[in-house]
Amino acid sequence: MAEPPFISVLIPCYNEKKYIPALIENLRGQNYPANRSEIIFADGMSTDGTKELLEEYAKESPQIAVIDNPDRYVPTGLNAALRASRGTIIIRMDAHSIYPTDYWKTLVSKLDEH
């Protein structure tokens, strides 16, 4: 069986500290191989400790990266994250949302079908 494609998950954020622990748990629970994915947070210079919390998670997991988005605009953050990404498939997610555990796998599967 062929190895699944490498995906980059891009998440712009600003002052999302209260949502980050649940989101990280949700991302870790995805049924897609962790070694075939990266998660890039583009932080819009949060003032509530979001970036510091994300950096702690990044220390624990090589899958997670945190970059700055000094302009604070979502498109600017997404573009910066896209430049930093290595995936052949890009998935954009929100920091304050929770996704089904098969979200990444389903998106990749549907893309492959079509």
N, C-alpha and C positions, 0 to 999 in steps of 0.2 A: 504494500500500500504506500502511496506517495505521501510524503510529509506535507502537513497542511501549510498554507502560505503564512509568511510572517506578517503580522498585523501591527499597526501602530494605532493606539487609542489616544485621541487628543481631547483634553478636558480643560477648557478655559475656566478660570475661577477668580473670584474676588470675595473676600470675607465669607467664606463657606466653612469655617472651622467646625461649626456644630454638625455639619453634614458629612464631613470627611471620614470619621471612623466607620459609619454605616456604609458609605460608598466603598471604602477600601475593602471591607469585609465582602461586599457584593462583588467587587472586581476579582478578588481572590477566589470567589466561589464560581467563577465562570468555568464552564466545562470545555474550555479551549486550552491547549497545552501552554503552560506559562513560558516555556522556552521558545515559543513561537509568537510571542507578543511582547510589546512594550507599552507602557502607559506614561504619557507625557502630560504633565499639568503645566499650564501656562498661567502663572499667578500674576494678577493685575495689581501688584504691590499692596496686597492685603494689609490691613491694620489690626486685624483681630487674632493674629497668630496662625492663620491658615498656612502660610508658607513654611513657618517653622515646624508645624505639625507634619506637613507633607515631606519636609526634609528628613524628619525622624523616620517616617515610613520608608523613604528612599534609602536610608542607611541600612534598613533591614532587608530590602528587596532590590536586587539589581534590575528588576523589571520596571521599577518606577523611577522617573526622572522629573525634576522640577526646573522650569525655566522662568525667567522674568518676562513680564509683559508691561513695561513701563508706560505705554500709551493707554493702558486700561481698556481698550476697545476689544471686544470679542474677536472681530476679524483679524486684528493685528496679532492677538495672542494665538489664534489658530494658524496664521501664516508663520509665525515664529516656531510653533510646535511642528508644523509641517516641514519646515527647513531642517529641524533637528531629528525628524523621524527617519526610520530605516525600513519601514514596512512596505510591502507591495500592495497592501490594502489599508486604507485609512478609515477609521471609525471615529466619529465625533460623538462625544457624550457630554452630559451636564453633571456638574458636581452635586447638585441637590436632588438627584433622581436615583431611583433603584430600578434595576433592570432584571429581566428573567435570567436564570442561570445559563440558559442556552442562547443568549442574545448574540454573542460574537459568533458562535458556531452557526447559528441560523443565518446571520447576515452573510457570512462567507459562503455557506451552502447555496443560498439564493443567488448570490453573485455568480457562482460557478455554473448554476443552472441556466442563467440567462446571459 
